[in-house]
Amino acid sequence: MDIERPPLPPFTMETAIEKVRLAEDGWNSRDPARVSLAYTPDSHWRNRTEFLQGREAIVAFLTRKWAREQEYRLIKELWGFRENRMAVRFAYEWHDDGGQWFRSYGNELWEFDENGLMRRRVASINDAPIAEADRAYHWPLGRRPDDHAELSELGF
């Protein structure tokens, strides 16, 4: 039995924005198992220079990622969409074991199946060191508050 993950394609502007926010919320949970359920069991990823396939690989990847990227906070923003595909831009802040803060900027290309599960994710990401005083994301770990500025409002 296939599980549906609404909103489903084909997307409208409203449902595409909703899908992006749901993805952001999932990633801000920093729960690899929870995040993996948004993807097809055989989902294909390119994340920077890593190529992954399947939920098990996604869970392992995210577990490593969030062990390294401490106090991770993310904002995603819809860039464009059509039918079952989206382009999303994002920026997230985190620090390493030494306390150095970074803002990571990137773009993702997403492709969904008919049940709303992502079957392909292609991500390009760059990390920029920042001073702690230059951080822009100060909400408590977890979901970004609804009244927090979006990427465009922050000028990122």
N, C-alpha and C positions, 0 to 999 in steps of 0.2 A: 504494500500500500504506500503510495507516494504521499508525503507530507507537504502541505501547502504552507508557504511563508509569505503572507500578504504584506504589502500590496503586490499584486501579480501583474506581469506584463500583459498587454502593452501598457506602458506608463503614460500618465498625463503629467502635467507640471506639478499638480498637487501630490500625486502618488509618488512621483520621482523624488520630490523633496522629502516626503515622509520616509521613503526607503533609505535615503541617505542618512537621515537623523536616526533611524533605527539601527543602522550599521554603526554610526558614531557611538550611540549608547552602548551597544554590545562591546565594542572595542574599549570603551572607557570602563567597562566592568573589569577588564583585565582577567577575565575568566576564559582560558583557552577552550575548554570543552563547550561552554555556552556559545562562544563566537563561532566555533566550527560547525554548529548546527545550522548556520545561515548559508552554508555551502553544500553543493551536491556531494554525495559520498566519494565521487571520483574527481572532484574539482581540480582544475589546473591553475597553478599560481606561478607568476614570476614576481619575486619581491627583491628588488635591487638585482643582485647577481645570482640569487638562489631560485631554483626551479623545484616546485613541490607538486605532488599529486595526492589527493585524498585527505579525508578528515584527520586521520592519524598523523600524517605529516604536518598538517596545519596545527594541530594541538602541540606537537613537539616543537615546531618553529616558534609559536607564540609563547610557550613556556620559557624557551631560551631568551626570546626577545624581552619579555617583561622581567626576567631575572636581571638582565643587564640594564634595561631602560627603566630606572626607578622613578617613582612619582609621576608616571606617564599620564598626560592629559592631552586630549585630541579634539580638534574641531574639523569636520568635513563640510564641504560645500559643493552643491551640484554645479557642474560646469555646462553640461548639455546632456541630452538624451534623445533616443528614438526607439520605439517599439520595445525591445528587450535589452537594450544596451544603454550604459551611462558612462559619462566622463565626470570624474569627481576630483576636486583638488582638496588638499588638506594640509594642516600644520599641527605638529604636536610638540610638547615640551617635556623634557625628562632630564635626569642627571645620572651620571655614572657613579661607580663606587668611590671615586675620588672627590665627588661633589661638584664636578664640572657640569654646568647646565648646557643644554643644547635645544635648539628649535630645529626640528626636521620638517622640511617642506617637500611636498610630493604631489603626484598626479596618479590616478588610478583609472583604468579602463575596466568596466564590469560587463559581463554578459550573464543573463539569467535564463533559467529553463522556464517552462510553462507553469511550474509550481512556485515560482518566486525565489528559488534557491540559486545562488550564484555558482555558475559552472566554470567561469573563467575570471581571473583577477590578474591584471598586469599592473605592477606598481613601480614607479621610478621615484627615488627619494634622495635628497641631499641633506646632510647634517651641517648646521652652522653653530659653532660655539657661541654662547651668549653669557653675559654676566648675570648673576642671580637677580640683580636689580632691574634687569631688562626683561624679566619674565612678564608675560601678559595673562597667563592662565593661573588664577589663584583660588579657584573653587575647591571645595573638599574633594578628595579622590572619589571617583564615580561619575555619574551622569552630569553633564554640563547643565547648569541652571538655565531655564528658558529665557531669562532676562540677560544672560551673558552675551556680549558682542559676538557677532559672526566674523568670519575671516575678512570679508570685504569691509566691514565696519572697523576692523583693527588695522586695515591697510596691508594685510599679508597677502 
